[in-house]
Amino acid sequence: MNSQNQTIQQILRFCQLIIAVLWIYQGLIPKLIFQVEGEYYVWQQLNIAAPYIPWMISLSGIAEIIFGSLFLFLTHKYLHWLSIISLIGLFIFVLYIYPNQIYQAFNPVVMNIALASLSVISLWSIKALQNAKHE
């Protein structure tokens, strides 16, 4: 593997690590450990009965942790596309039910654009490594 491919591989590994950490953090801290008020609000807007909301928050947190963990073990373009599509869907959902969140500090706009951008960089890196194999 030449120096350029090693650099691309390092970029890809770094992006995947940060993507994993961010998805895992989002599942662990606001959903499993603290179950923040904003998470309750989201499920209330979906008309989930109050006794089930903590379970739904926990399940969504576990799903995010599992999804984030996949980035530690798998390098595949479909995983990144799923992340990008999920982030777009989650952003639209939050915009619909919680529109005042988009101008708060550390808001979904910043988080989703940053996370999706890392997946785009990963997709470019995967493509570059595939092209290098065929040369």
C-alpha positions in Angstrom: 0.0 0.0 0.0 1.5 3.3 -1.0 1.7 6.4 1.2 -1.3 8.1 -0.3 -3.5 5.0 0.3 -2.2 4.8 3.9 -3.3 8.4 4.4 -6.7 7.7 3.0 -7.0 4.6 5.2 -6.1 6.7 8.2 -8.7 9.4 7.3 -11.3 6.7 6.9 -10.5 5.0 10.2 -10.5 8.4 12.0 -13.9 9.3 10.5 -15.4 6.0 11.4 -14.1 6.3 15.0 -15.6 9.7 15.4 -18.9 8.7 13.8 -19.0 5.7 16.2 -18.2 7.8 19.2 -20.9 10.4 18.3 -23.7 7.8 17.7 -22.7 5.9 20.8 -22.6 9.1 22.9 -26.1 10.1 21.6 -27.5 6.8 22.6 -25.7 6.5 25.9 -25.7 10.0 27.6 -29.1 11.6 26.8 -31.1 8.4 26.4 -29.7 5.7 28.7 -27.9 7.5 31.5 -29.9 10.7 31.9 -33.0 10.4 29.8 -33.2 14.1 29.2 -36.4 16.1 29.0 -36.1 16.7 25.2 -36.2 12.9 24.7 -39.5 12.7 26.7 -40.9 15.5 24.6 -40.1 13.7 21.4 -42.0 10.5 22.4 -44.9 12.6 23.9 -45.3 14.1 20.4 -45.7 10.6 19.0 -48.6 10.0 21.5 -46.7 7.3 23.3 -48.3 6.6 26.7 -46.3 8.1 29.6 -45.4 4.7 31.3 -43.8 3.5 28.0 -41.7 6.6 27.3 -38.7 5.6 29.4 -38.7 2.2 27.7 -38.8 3.9 24.2 -36.0 6.3 25.1 -33.9 3.4 26.3 -34.6 1.3 23.2 -33.8 4.2 20.9 -30.6 4.7 22.9 -29.6 1.0 22.6 -30.3 1.2 18.8 -28.0 4.2 18.5 -25.3 2.5 20.5 -25.6 -0.6 18.3 -25.6 1.5 15.1 -22.6 3.5 16.3 -20.7 0.3 17.2 -21.1 -1.0 13.7 -18.7 1.8 12.6 -16.0 0.3 14.8 -16.1 -3.0 13.0 -17.5 -2.4 9.5 -16.3 -0.2 6.7 -19.1 -0.2 4.0 -20.6 2.5 1.9 -24.2 1.3 2.8 -23.5 1.9 6.5 -22.5 5.5 5.7 -25.5 6.0 3.4 -27.8 4.7 6.2 -26.2 7.1 8.6 -26.7 10.1 6.2 -30.3 9.1 5.5 -31.0 8.6 9.2 -29.6 12.0 10.0 -31.7 13.7 7.4 -34.8 11.9 8.6 -34.1 12.7 12.2 -33.5 16.3 11.4 -36.8 16.6 9.5 -38.5 14.9 12.4 -37.0 17.2 15.0 -37.7 20.2 12.8 -41.4 19.2 12.6 -42.0 18.4 16.3 -39.4 20.6 18.0 -38.6 23.5 15.6 -37.1 25.8 18.3 -34.3 23.3 18.7 -32.6 24.5 15.4 -31.4 27.8 16.9 -30.3 26.4 20.3 -26.7 25.8 21.2 -25.4 22.4 20.1 -28.4 22.0 18.0 -29.4 19.2 15.5 -28.3 21.3 12.5 -24.7 21.4 13.7 -24.6 17.8 14.9 -26.3 16.3 11.9 -24.3 18.3 9.3 -21.0 17.4 11.1 -21.9 13.7 11.4 -23.2 13.5 7.8 -20.0 15.3 6.6 -17.9 12.6 8.2 -19.8 10.0 6.3 -19.4 11.8 3.1 -15.6 12.0 3.7 -15.7 8.3 4.5 -17.6 7.5 1.2 -15.0 9.4 -0.7 -12.2 7.5 1.1 -13.8 4.2 0.4 -14.2 5.1 -3.3 -10.6 6.2 -3.5 -9.3 3.0 -1.9 -11.5 0.9 -4.3 -10.2 2.8 -7.3 -6.6 2.3 -6.1 -7.2 -1.4 -6.0 -8.3 -1.4 -9.6 -5.3 0.6 -10.9 
